[in-house]
Every structure is written in C-alpha cells, then in structure tokens.
Amino acid sequence: SMEPKPGRAFAPQDTHYVSPDVYVYKVGDDYLVSLNEDGLPRLKISNFYKNMLKEGGNKKDHEYIQEKLKSAVWLIKSIHQRQRTIYKVSESIVKHQKDFFDKGAAYLKPMILRDIANDIGMHESTVSRVTTAKYMHTPQGIYELKYFFNSGISSSTGGDALASESVKLKIKDLISKEDPKSPLSDQK
C-alpha cells in the first residue's frame, strides 16, 4: 500500500518535450537551415468543392462555397507565409551568430530583434512573434530562438561588446574552478 516513488506526488503531471521547429546542419564550412515540417498537415482544397463551384447550381450555395474556399486559400497562404518567415529569421540568426555555431555559447554575439528585422526587411514585432516558443536544433544543442537575442556588455579593454549570455558562462566557469575554501570576491 506504500508509494514506491514518494516524490511522484510532488512532480508535475505532464512532461513537455521540445520538438525543434528548425534544424541547422553544418555542410562543409556553411550551415544549412531546414524547417521541421513533421506534424504539419498537408493542406489543400478538396476537389469535391472545386467541382461544385464549376457545376453551378443554387446561387446561395455557390456564394457560400466560394466564400469558404477563399477563407481556406487565405489560411493555407498564411501558414506558408509563416513558415517562410521562420525560415528567413533562422537563416539570418545563423548568419549573425556564425561563431556560436562554430565554437559554442561562449562566442554568442550581442544581438537584438532589430538586427534581424532590418536584415530580413520585417518589423521587430513580427520577428518577436515568430521567435516565441520556437526551437532550433543546432550542432551545439537545442535552443529557443529567443536565446540568440541578448544584450551586449561593453568590454573594459575597448574591444567588441560581449553577449550577456557568454559573460554568464564565463562567470559560471570561474566559479566552478575556484577554491571552495577561499572563493573569489565579487570584485575579482
């Protein structure tokens, strides 16, 4: 009558698995972006309704079918447009963050939504919507598209600004290597 796994009562009930929306593969010295279309239905207009329009018949029915077909065509075009936008954004991220893809998270560059928006000729709000809850499978691991957008921290030596994420990684590395008996001060 005892629970063999007593922690189970405190664990969340549902596990959320991440399925990448975009795959990035290294081919030679370049990176290839590929959309993950698994699970996306192949949408098309049924020939049954196209034939009903050709046959004519009741004017009211004809107008109704024509209106619904226009809505369906609009939906299909919108989904294709969204996929093209995700592709363009991903391609631009890969172009801007090539060092990250080559060498890892420590080489992440500061980048904001405006950089990508200007590159692909879209509004920042569109880029923001497209990158929310979307994931990219890279040679470095799976990352949310939002991960690539981070503020810059200016360098004290006058060099290029560093991405806040790469600074966090450097601090984590320093802390993991410090002597626990005599830890580094905040200033050090």
VEXDREN-2710 file (C-alpha; in Angstrom, 1 decimal):
% VEXDREN-2710
k/r/px/py/pz
1/SER/0.0/0.0/0.0
2/MET/3.1/2.3/0.2
3/GLU/4.1/4.6/-2.7
4/PRO/7.3/3.2/-4.3
5/LYS/8.2/6.6/-5.6
6/PRO/7.2/9.1/-2.8
7/GLY/8.3/12.1/-4.8
8/ARG/5.9/11.4/-7.6
9/ALA/3.1/13.3/-5.7
10/PHE/5.1/16.5/-6.0
11/ALA/6.2/16.1/-9.6
12/PRO/4.4/17.9/-12.4
13/GLN/1.9/15.7/-14.2
14/ASP/2.8/16.4/-17.7
15/THR/6.2/16.4/-19.3
16/HIS/6.8/19.0/-22.1
17/TYR/9.0/17.7/-24.8
18/VAL/10.7/20.2/-27.1
19/SER/10.3/19.5/-30.8
20/PRO/12.6/21.8/-32.8
21/ASP/10.9/23.9/-35.4
22/VAL/14.2/24.4/-37.3
23/TYR/17.3/22.3/-37.9
24/VAL/20.7/23.7/-38.6
25/TYR/23.2/21.4/-40.2
26/LYS/26.9/22.0/-40.9
27/VAL/27.7/21.3/-44.6
28/GLY/31.4/22.0/-45.3
29/ASP/32.1/25.5/-43.9
30/ASP/28.5/26.7/-44.2
31/TYR/25.3/26.0/-42.3
32/LEU/22.1/24.7/-43.9
33/VAL/18.7/25.7/-42.4
34/SER/15.9/23.3/-42.7
35/LEU/12.3/23.6/-41.4
36/ASN/10.9/20.7/-39.4
37/GLU/7.6/20.0/-41.1
38/ASP/6.8/16.8/-39.2
39/GLY/3.3/17.0/-37.8
40/LEU/2.3/19.8/-40.2
41/PRO/-0.7/18.7/-42.2
42/ARG/-0.5/19.0/-46.0
43/LEU/-3.4/21.4/-46.6
44/LYS/-5.2/21.5/-49.9
45/ILE/-8.6/22.4/-51.2
46/SER/-10.9/19.4/-51.8
47/ASN/-11.7/18.7/-55.4
48/PHE/-15.3/18.0/-54.3
49/TYR/-15.9/21.7/-53.6
50/LYS/-14.0/22.9/-56.6
51/ASN/-16.2/20.7/-58.8
52/MET/-19.3/22.0/-57.0
53/LEU/-18.3/25.5/-58.0
54/LYS/-17.8/24.5/-61.6
55/GLU/-21.2/22.8/-61.8
56/GLY/-23.0/25.9/-60.7
57/GLY/-26.4/25.1/-59.0
58/ASN/-28.1/27.2/-56.4
59/LYS/-26.7/30.8/-56.3
60/LYS/-26.8/30.9/-52.5
61/ASP/-24.9/27.6/-52.2
62/HIS/-22.4/28.8/-54.8
63/GLU/-21.7/32.0/-52.9
64/TYR/-21.3/30.2/-49.6
65/ILE/-18.8/27.7/-51.1
66/GLN/-16.9/30.4/-52.8
67/GLU/-16.6/32.4/-49.5
68/LYS/-15.4/29.3/-47.6
69/LEU/-12.9/28.4/-50.4
70/LYS/-11.4/32.0/-50.2
71/SER/-11.0/31.6/-46.4
72/ALA/-9.3/28.2/-46.9
73/VAL/-6.9/29.6/-49.5
74/TRP/-6.1/32.6/-47.2
75/LEU/-5.4/30.2/-44.3
76/ILE/-3.1/28.0/-46.4
77/LYS/-1.2/31.1/-47.7
78/SER/-0.9/32.4/-44.2
79/ILE/0.6/29.2/-42.9
80/HIS/3.1/29.1/-45.8
81/GLN/4.0/32.8/-45.2
82/ARG/4.6/32.0/-41.5
83/GLN/6.9/29.1/-42.4
84/ARG/8.8/31.3/-44.9
85/THR/9.2/34.0/-42.1
86/ILE/10.5/31.4/-39.6
87/TYR/13.0/30.2/-42.3
88/LYS/14.2/33.8/-43.1
89/VAL/14.6/34.6/-39.4
90/SER/16.5/31.4/-38.7
91/GLU/18.8/31.9/-41.7
92/SER/19.6/35.4/-40.5
93/ILE/20.3/34.2/-37.0
94/VAL/22.7/31.7/-38.4
95/LYS/24.4/34.4/-40.5
96/HIS/24.8/36.8/-37.5
97/GLN/25.8/34.1/-35.0
98/LYS/28.2/32.0/-37.1
99/ASP/30.9/32.0/-34.3
100/PHE/28.3/30.5/-31.9
101/PHE/27.6/27.7/-34.3
102/ASP/31.3/27.1/-34.9
103/LYS/32.7/27.4/-31.4
104/GLY/29.8/27.3/-28.9
105/ALA/27.9/29.5/-26.4
106/ALA/30.9/31.4/-25.2
107/TYR/31.1/33.0/-28.7
108/LEU/27.5/34.3/-28.8
109/LYS/27.4/37.9/-30.0
110/PRO/25.1/40.6/-28.7
111/MET/22.1/40.8/-31.0
112/ILE/18.7/42.4/-30.8
113/LEU/15.4/41.8/-32.7
114/ARG/16.1/45.0/-34.7
115/ASP/19.2/43.4/-36.2
116/ILE/17.3/40.5/-37.7
117/ALA/14.2/42.7/-38.6
118/ASN/16.5/45.0/-40.6
119/ASP/18.3/42.1/-42.2
120/ILE/15.1/40.4/-43.5
121/GLY/13.0/43.6/-44.0
122/MET/10.3/42.9/-41.5
123/HIS/9.0/44.6/-38.4
124/GLU/10.5/43.8/-35.0
125/SER/7.2/42.7/-33.6
126/THR/6.9/40.1/-36.4
127/VAL/10.4/38.7/-35.6
128/SER/9.4/38.7/-31.9
129/ARG/6.2/36.7/-32.6
130/VAL/8.0/34.2/-34.9
131/THR/10.7/33.5/-32.3
132/THR/8.4/33.0/-29.3
133/ALA/8.2/29.3/-28.3
134/LYS/10.2/28.2/-31.4
135/TYR/13.2/26.0/-31.1
136/MET/16.3/25.5/-33.2
137/HIS/18.3/22.2/-33.3
138/THR/21.9/23.2/-33.8
139/PRO/25.3/21.3/-33.7
140/GLN/25.6/23.0/-30.2
141/GLY/22.3/21.6/-28.9
142/ILE/18.6/22.7/-28.9
143/TYR/18.0/26.4/-28.2
144/GLU/14.9/28.6/-28.2
145/LEU/15.1/31.2/-30.9
146/LYS/14.8/33.9/-28.2
147/TYR/18.1/32.6/-26.7
148/PHE/20.1/34.2/-29.6
149/PHE/18.8/37.7/-28.7
150/ASN/20.7/39.2/-25.8
151/SER/22.0/42.5/-24.7
152/GLY/25.7/43.4/-25.0
153/ILE/28.1/44.2/-22.2
154/SER/30.8/46.6/-23.3
155/SER/34.4/45.5/-22.8
156/SER/36.6/47.3/-20.4
157/THR/39.5/46.8/-22.8
158/GLY/37.7/48.7/-25.6
159/GLY/37.1/45.7/-27.8
160/ASP/33.8/44.4/-29.1
161/ALA/30.8/44.1/-26.8
162/LEU/30.2/40.7/-25.3
163/ALA/26.9/38.9/-25.2
164/SER/25.4/38.8/-21.7
165/GLU/25.0/35.0/-22.1
166/SER/28.7/34.5/-22.8
167/VAL/29.6/36.6/-19.8
168/LYS/27.3/34.4/-17.6
169/LEU/29.0/31.3/-19.0
170/LYS/32.5/32.8/-18.2
171/ILE/31.4/33.6/-14.6
172/LYS/30.0/30.1/-14.2
173/ASP/33.3/28.7/-15.4
174/LEU/35.3/30.8/-13.0
175/ILE/33.1/29.8/-10.0
176/SER/33.4/26.1/-10.9
177/LYS/37.2/26.3/-10.9
178/GLU/37.6/28.4/-7.7
179/ASP/38.9/27.0/-4.5
180/PRO/35.8/26.5/-2.2
181/LYS/37.9/27.2/0.9
182/SER/38.9/30.6/-0.4
183/PRO/36.3/31.7/-3.0
184/LEU/36.8/34.6/-5.3
185/SER/35.5/38.0/-4.2
186/ASP/32.8/39.7/-6.3
187/GLN/35.3/42.3/-7.5
188/LYS/37.8/39.5/-8.6
END
